[in-house]
Amino acid sequence: MMEITSVQGDITEQAVDAVVNAANSSLLGGGGVDGAIHRKGGPEILAACRALRASHYGKGLATGRAVATTAGRLPARWVIHTVGPRYAAGEPGRAELLASCYRESLRVADELGARTVAVPAVSTGIYGWPVRDAARIALRTVQEVALGTESQVVEVRFVLFGGEAFEVFESVRRELGL
């Protein structure tokens, strides 16, 4: 049975099997969670991302997809990079792309044999997704994965940097009975 938890903190300090990175399609680092993971994880992550770009992902990683690399100097074994969609109110398919980020990240985690996974609030930073809506999509999607598969993942830990995001995720978790 998969436990879904949330904590306020720094995702780069989570001692888990896999950390999910809210990456940009280039996979070469950026701001927010992506920049923090690349800075703290060190050059090993960037080198692994460059190798991915040189092989399978020459045009970058598509929105809603996920791929894994080493975690470098992070207290995790792997980083699972996923590209969230930019928020566009009323644009069809955007919510499904955000849900796909979580489904794909958990699929990759299972392929790796990861049992504990730390996840950020994908697309809620510079990509502008409203936190409450993103929390509902994220938590429902992880709940659906937990109920619908034989996942090896035993804990999905949403790691929220700010107190406001943490409170919103906790509120939505209670609403969903998680």
Summary of the structure (lengths in Angstrom):
residues: 178
radius of gyration: 14.8
end to end distance: 12.4
largest distance: 44.0
contacts: 604
relative contact order: 0.22
helix: 42%
strand: 19%
